[in-house]
Every structure is written in C-alpha cells, then in structure tokens.
Amino acid sequence: MVSREKGLEAVKNMPKEFSIDDLMDKLLLLNKIERGLDQSKNEETFTADEAKRMIQEWSK
C-alpha cells in the first residue's frame, strides 16, 4: 500500500497539468513497487529458475 506521503509526493512531482490516467499510472506503479519491496522483505520471492518452471507449467 502506498503511504499518503508518497502519494502526495507523486502528485507534487507531476507537471502542472496532467491527466487522471497519468496520475493513476504513477500511483499504480508506486503501489507495485511497494508490494514488491514488502514481498522481498518477507522473503516471498522466487528464484529465476523457479519462475521459469512456473511459466512453463502455466503455458501448457
């Protein structure tokens, strides 16, 4: 989850005029980065070999 401070900082760093779509893209990216960092911290990650094996299984 993105903190209010990071969300406000994202808005402050946007150009003077921007679309809601641009802001949503930025917020979604920040959220995905935060989730990835949390997963890494909690050791909820996969090795490259594990990921390749999962992709092969999914594409059957």
Biopython code that builds the backbone (N, CA, C, O; Angstrom):
import numpy as np
from Bio.PDB.StructureBuilder import StructureBuilder

atoms = [
    (1, "MET", "N", (0.844, -1.175, 0.000)),
    (1, "MET", "CA", (0.000, 0.000, 0.000)),
    (1, "MET", "C", (0.896, 1.249, 0.000)),
    (1, "MET", "O", (1.924, 1.282, 0.677)),
    (2, "VAL", "N", (0.507, 2.240, -0.742)),
    (2, "VAL", "CA", (1.264, 3.488, -0.834)),
    (2, "VAL", "C", (0.842, 4.403, 0.309)),
    (2, "VAL", "O", (-0.347, 4.570, 0.582)),
    (3, "SER", "N", (1.830, 4.990, 0.969)),
    (3, "SER", "CA", (1.514, 5.903, 2.064)),
    (3, "SER", "C", (0.983, 7.228, 1.510)),
    (3, "SER", "O", (1.223, 7.573, 0.353)),
    (4, "ARG", "N", (0.273, 7.945, 2.340)),
    (4, "ARG", "CA", (-0.266, 9.247, 1.936)),
    (4, "ARG", "C", (0.868, 10.174, 1.516)),
    (4, "ARG", "O", (0.752, 10.915, 0.539)),
    (5, "GLU", "N", (1.967, 10.122, 2.268)),
    (5, "GLU", "CA", (3.105, 10.995, 1.952)),
    (5, "GLU", "C", (3.660, 10.703, 0.565)),
    (5, "GLU", "O", (3.954, 11.624, -0.198)),
    (6, "LYS", "N", (3.807, 9.413, 0.235)),
    (6, "LYS", "CA", (4.334, 9.057, -1.083)),
    (6, "LYS", "C", (3.345, 9.422, -2.186)),
    (6, "LYS", "O", (3.747, 9.830, -3.276)),
    (7, "GLY", "N", (2.060, 9.276, -1.905)),
    (7, "GLY", "CA", (1.044, 9.671, -2.879)),
    (7, "GLY", "C", (1.061, 11.165, -3.134)),
    (7, "GLY", "O", (0.995, 11.611, -4.279)),
    (8, "LEU", "N", (1.150, 11.937, -2.054)),
    (8, "LEU", "CA", (1.218, 13.393, -2.205)),
    (8, "LEU", "C", (2.493, 13.821, -2.927)),
    (8, "LEU", "O", (2.477, 14.745, -3.741)),
    (9, "GLU", "N", (3.585, 13.148, -2.624)),
    (9, "GLU", "CA", (4.853, 13.463, -3.300)),
    (9, "GLU", "C", (4.736, 13.179, -4.801)),
    (9, "GLU", "O", (5.259, 13.932, -5.623)),
    (10, "ALA", "N", (4.050, 12.092, -5.148)),
    (10, "ALA", "CA", (3.850, 11.761, -6.562)),
    (10, "ALA", "C", (3.066, 12.861, -7.260)),
    (10, "ALA", "O", (3.391, 13.236, -8.387)),
    (11, "VAL", "N", (2.028, 13.384, -6.597)),
    (11, "VAL", "CA", (1.229, 14.464, -7.185)),
    (11, "VAL", "C", (2.079, 15.721, -7.320)),
    (11, "VAL", "O", (2.012, 16.406, -8.341)),
    (12, "LYS", "N", (2.870, 16.029, -6.312)),
    (12, "LYS", "CA", (3.721, 17.225, -6.368)),
    (12, "LYS", "C", (4.721, 17.165, -7.505)),
    (12, "LYS", "O", (5.083, 18.195, -8.075)),
    (13, "ASN", "N", (5.176, 15.947, -7.843)),
    (13, "ASN", "CA", (6.179, 15.790, -8.893)),
    (13, "ASN", "C", (5.585, 15.715, -10.297)),
    (13, "ASN", "O", (6.323, 15.644, -11.280)),
    (14, "MET", "N", (4.263, 15.731, -10.394)),
    (14, "MET", "CA", (3.618, 15.716, -11.705)),
    (14, "MET", "C", (3.727, 17.117, -12.320)),
    (14, "MET", "O", (3.898, 18.099, -11.598)),
    (15, "PRO", "N", (3.627, 17.208, -13.649)),
    (15, "PRO", "CA", (3.624, 18.529, -14.284)),
    (15, "PRO", "C", (2.396, 19.340, -13.828)),
    (15, "PRO", "O", (1.480, 18.796, -13.210)),
    (16, "LYS", "N", (2.391, 20.633, -14.139)),
    (16, "LYS", "CA", (1.272, 21.489, -13.712)),
    (16, "LYS", "C", (-0.063, 20.966, -14.215)),
    (16, "LYS", "O", (-1.069, 21.069, -13.514)),
    (17, "GLU", "N", (-0.087, 20.416, -15.402)),
    (17, "GLU", "CA", (-1.306, 19.833, -15.957)),
    (17, "GLU", "C", (-1.022, 18.382, -16.314)),
    (17, "GLU", "O", (-0.027, 18.067, -16.966)),
    (18, "PHE", "N", (-1.914, 17.512, -15.874)),
    (18, "PHE", "CA", (-1.751, 16.088, -16.161)),
    (18, "PHE", "C", (-3.127, 15.439, -16.181)),
    (18, "PHE", "O", (-4.097, 15.971, -15.642)),
    (19, "SER", "N", (-3.181, 14.291, -16.810)),
    (19, "SER", "CA", (-4.456, 13.575, -16.878)),
    (19, "SER", "C", (-4.598, 12.670, -15.657)),
    (19, "SER", "O", (-3.608, 12.287, -15.033)),
    (20, "ILE", "N", (-5.812, 12.344, -15.334)),
    (20, "ILE", "CA", (-6.069, 11.400, -14.250)),
    (20, "ILE", "C", (-5.434, 10.055, -14.582)),
    (20, "ILE", "O", (-4.944, 9.361, -13.691)),
    (21, "ASP", "N", (-5.441, 9.687, -15.861)),
    (21, "ASP", "CA", (-4.810, 8.429, -16.274)),
    (21, "ASP", "C", (-3.325, 8.426, -15.942)),
    (21, "ASP", "O", (-2.798, 7.421, -15.465)),
    (22, "ASP", "N", (-2.636, 9.556, -16.194)),
    (22, "ASP", "CA", (-1.211, 9.648, -15.882)),
    (22, "ASP", "C", (-0.969, 9.500, -14.377)),
    (22, "ASP", "O", (-0.038, 8.816, -13.952)),
    (23, "LEU", "N", (-1.815, 10.145, -13.586)),
    (23, "LEU", "CA", (-1.674, 10.044, -12.137)),
    (23, "LEU", "C", (-1.944, 8.625, -11.665)),
    (23, "LEU", "O", (-1.218, 8.102, -10.819)),
    (24, "MET", "N", (-2.977, 8.002, -12.203)),
    (24, "MET", "CA", (-3.292, 6.627, -11.815)),
    (24, "MET", "C", (-2.149, 5.681, -12.185)),
    (24, "MET", "O", (-1.804, 4.791, -11.409)),
    (25, "ASP", "N", (-1.559, 5.873, -13.375)),
    (25, "ASP", "CA", (-0.419, 5.050, -13.776)),
    (25, "ASP", "C", (0.716, 5.184, -12.773)),
    (25, "ASP", "O", (1.325, 4.189, -12.381)),
    (26, "LYS", "N", (0.998, 6.412, -12.359)),
    (26, "LYS", "CA", (2.086, 6.655, -11.413)),
    (26, "LYS", "C", (1.781, 6.010, -10.059)),
    (26, "LYS", "O", (2.653, 5.382, -9.459)),
    (27, "LEU", "N", (0.551, 6.164, -9.581)),
    (27, "LEU", "CA", (0.173, 5.588, -8.293)),
    (27, "LEU", "C", (0.178, 4.063, -8.336)),
    (27, "LEU", "O", (0.590, 3.415, -7.374)),
    (28, "LEU", "N", (-0.276, 3.491, -9.444)),
    (28, "LEU", "CA", (-0.237, 2.038, -9.593)),
    (28, "LEU", "C", (1.202, 1.522, -9.595)),
    (28, "LEU", "O", (1.500, 0.498, -8.982)),
    (29, "LEU", "N", (2.082, 2.231, -10.281)),
    (29, "LEU", "CA", (3.486, 1.850, -10.294)),
    (29, "LEU", "C", (4.069, 1.904, -8.880)),
    (29, "LEU", "O", (4.752, 0.972, -8.457)),
    (30, "LEU", "N", (3.806, 2.984, -8.153)),
    (30, "LEU", "CA", (4.294, 3.093, -6.783)),
    (30, "LEU", "C", (3.766, 1.953, -5.915)),
    (30, "LEU", "O", (4.499, 1.400, -5.096)),
    (31, "ASN", "N", (2.503, 1.609, -6.096)),
    (31, "ASN", "CA", (1.908, 0.527, -5.325)),
    (31, "ASN", "C", (2.588, -0.812, -5.626)),
    (31, "ASN", "O", (2.863, -1.597, -4.718)),
    (32, "LYS", "N", (2.852, -1.058, -6.898)),
    (32, "LYS", "CA", (3.508, -2.310, -7.279)),
    (32, "LYS", "C", (4.930, -2.379, -6.730)),
    (32, "LYS", "O", (5.383, -3.444, -6.310)),
    (33, "ILE", "N", (5.628, -1.260, -6.732)),
    (33, "ILE", "CA", (6.977, -1.223, -6.173)),
    (33, "ILE", "C", (6.927, -1.508, -4.676)),
    (33, "ILE", "O", (7.727, -2.292, -4.165)),
    (34, "GLU", "N", (5.988, -0.874, -3.970)),
    (34, "GLU", "CA", (5.843, -1.104, -2.524)),
    (34, "GLU", "C", (5.528, -2.571, -2.240)),
    (34, "GLU", "O", (6.103, -3.166, -1.329)),
    (35, "ARG", "N", (4.607, -3.158, -3.025)),
    (35, "ARG", "CA", (4.272, -4.568, -2.828)),
    (35, "ARG", "C", (5.486, -5.458, -3.056)),
    (35, "ARG", "O", (5.723, -6.397, -2.296)),
    (36, "GLY", "N", (6.247, -5.169, -4.089)),
    (36, "GLY", "CA", (7.448, -5.949, -4.377)),
    (36, "GLY", "C", (8.477, -5.843, -3.270)),
    (36, "GLY", "O", (9.098, -6.840, -2.899)),
    (37, "LEU", "N", (8.665, -4.639, -2.737)),
    (37, "LEU", "CA", (9.612, -4.460, -1.642)),
    (37, "LEU", "C", (9.148, -5.217, -0.396)),
    (37, "LEU", "O", (9.958, -5.838, 0.292)),
    (38, "ASP", "N", (7.857, -5.166, -0.110)),
    (38, "ASP", "CA", (7.311, -5.913, 1.036)),
    (38, "ASP", "C", (7.495, -7.414, 0.844)),
    (38, "ASP", "O", (7.879, -8.118, 1.778)),
    (39, "GLN", "N", (7.225, -7.904, -0.359)),
    (39, "GLN", "CA", (7.395, -9.325, -0.634)),
    (39, "GLN", "C", (8.848, -9.739, -0.487)),
    (39, "GLN", "O", (9.141, -10.815, 0.033)),
    (40, "SER", "N", (9.748, -8.898, -0.938)),
    (40, "SER", "CA", (11.168, -9.198, -0.811)),
    (40, "SER", "C", (11.586, -9.230, 0.659)),
    (40, "SER", "O", (12.325, -10.117, 1.088)),
    (41, "LYS", "N", (11.106, -8.254, 1.417)),
    (41, "LYS", "CA", (11.435, -8.183, 2.841)),
    (41, "LYS", "C", (10.915, -9.415, 3.581)),
    (41, "LYS", "O", (11.562, -9.900, 4.510)),
    (42, "ASN", "N", (9.751, -9.920, 3.175)),
    (42, "ASN", "CA", (9.129, -11.078, 3.822)),
    (42, "ASN", "C", (9.559, -12.399, 3.186)),
    (42, "ASN", "O", (8.985, -13.452, 3.463)),
    (43, "GLU", "N", (10.576, -12.327, 2.332)),
    (43, "GLU", "CA", (11.115, -13.499, 1.632)),
    (43, "GLU", "C", (10.043, -14.256, 0.855)),
    (43, "GLU", "O", (10.031, -15.487, 0.829)),
    (44, "GLU", "N", (9.156, -13.511, 0.231)),
    (44, "GLU", "CA", (8.103, -14.085, -0.605)),
    (44, "GLU", "C", (8.473, -13.936, -2.072)),
    (44, "GLU", "O", (7.673, -13.453, -2.873)),
    (45, "THR", "N", (9.673, -14.346, -2.423)),
    (45, "THR", "CA", (10.173, -14.192, -3.786)),
    (45, "THR", "C", (10.497, -15.562, -4.379)),
    (45, "THR", "O", (10.508, -16.569, -3.670)),
    (46, "PHE", "N", (10.757, -15.588, -5.670)),
    (46, "PHE", "CA", (11.108, -16.800, -6.385)),
    (46, "PHE", "C", (12.447, -16.593, -7.081)),
    (46, "PHE", "O", (12.780, -15.481, -7.490)),
    (47, "THR", "N", (13.206, -17.668, -7.209)),
    (47, "THR", "CA", (14.437, -17.589, -7.992)),
    (47, "THR", "C", (14.053, -17.541, -9.466)),
    (47, "THR", "O", (12.907, -17.807, -9.828)),
    (48, "ALA", "N", (15.015, -17.203, -10.304)),
    (48, "ALA", "CA", (14.766, -17.166, -11.748)),
    (48, "ALA", "C", (14.382, -18.559, -12.246)),
    (48, "ALA", "O", (13.491, -18.695, -13.084)),
    (49, "ASP", "N", (15.049, -19.588, -11.737)),
    (49, "ASP", "CA", (14.724, -20.953, -12.157)),
    (49, "ASP", "C", (13.305, -21.344, -11.748)),
    (49, "ASP", "O", (12.587, -21.969, -12.529)),
    (50, "GLU", "N", (12.897, -20.981, -10.530)),
    (50, "GLU", "CA", (11.533, -21.273, -10.089)),
    (50, "GLU", "C", (10.517, -20.562, -10.980)),
    (50, "GLU", "O", (9.502, -21.146, -11.360)),
    (51, "ALA", "N", (10.792, -19.300, -11.311)),
    (51, "ALA", "CA", (9.879, -18.536, -12.160)),
    (51, "ALA", "C", (9.780, -19.161, -13.549)),
    (51, "ALA", "O", (8.688, -19.258, -14.109)),
    (52, "LYS", "N", (10.905, -19.580, -14.101)),
    (52, "LYS", "CA", (10.897, -20.221, -15.426)),
    (52, "LYS", "C", (10.069, -21.503, -15.386)),
    (52, "LYS", "O", (9.293, -21.771, -16.304)),
    (53, "ARG", "N", (10.232, -22.295, -14.325)),
    (53, "ARG", "CA", (9.479, -23.531, -14.197)),
    (53, "ARG", "C", (7.968, -23.247, -14.092)),
    (53, "ARG", "O", (7.159, -23.945, -14.703)),
    (54, "MET", "N", (7.606, -22.238, -13.329)),
    (54, "MET", "CA", (6.193, -21.883, -13.198)),
    (54, "MET", "C", (5.607, -21.423, -14.522)),
    (54, "MET", "O", (4.478, -21.781, -14.858)),
    (55, "ILE", "N", (6.362, -20.633, -15.277)),
    (55, "ILE", "CA", (5.895, -20.159, -16.586)),
    (55, "ILE", "C", (5.690, -21.327, -17.539)),
    (55, "ILE", "O", (4.708, -21.367, -18.280)),
    (56, "GLN", "N", (6.617, -22.274, -17.516)),
    (56, "GLN", "CA", (6.464, -23.463, -18.369)),
    (56, "GLN", "C", (5.211, -24.251, -18.008)),
    (56, "GLN", "O", (4.504, -24.736, -18.891)),
    (57, "GLU", "N", (4.932, -24.382, -16.697)),
    (57, "GLU", "CA", (3.739, -25.086, -16.266)),
    (57, "GLU", "C", (2.473, -24.348, -16.681)),
    (57, "GLU", "O", (1.503, -24.977, -17.103)),
    (58, "TRP", "N", (2.469, -23.033, -16.568)),
    (58, "TRP", "CA", (1.298, -22.231, -16.900)),
    (58, "TRP", "C", (0.996, -22.243, -18.395)),
    (58, "TRP", "O", (-0.165, -22.161, -18.798)),
    (59, "SER", "N", (2.026, -22.343, -19.208)),
    (59, "SER", "CA", (1.827, -22.233, -20.649)),
    (59, "SER", "C", (1.489, -23.565, -21.310)),
    (59, "SER", "O", (1.478, -23.662, -22.537)),
    (60, "LYS", "N", (1.214, -24.587, -20.513)),
    (60, "LYS", "CA", (0.840, -25.895, -21.083)),
    (60, "LYS", "C", (-0.591, -25.873, -21.537)),
    (60, "LYS", "O", (-1.094, -26.876, -22.044)),
]
sb = StructureBuilder()
sb.init_structure("model")
sb.init_model(0)
sb.init_chain("A")
sb.init_seg("    ")
for serial, (resi, resn, name, xyz) in enumerate(atoms, 1):
    if name == "N":
        sb.init_residue(resn, " ", resi, " ")
    sb.init_atom(name, np.array(xyz, "f"), 0.0, 1.0, " ", f" {name:<3s}", serial, name[0])
structure = sb.get_structure()
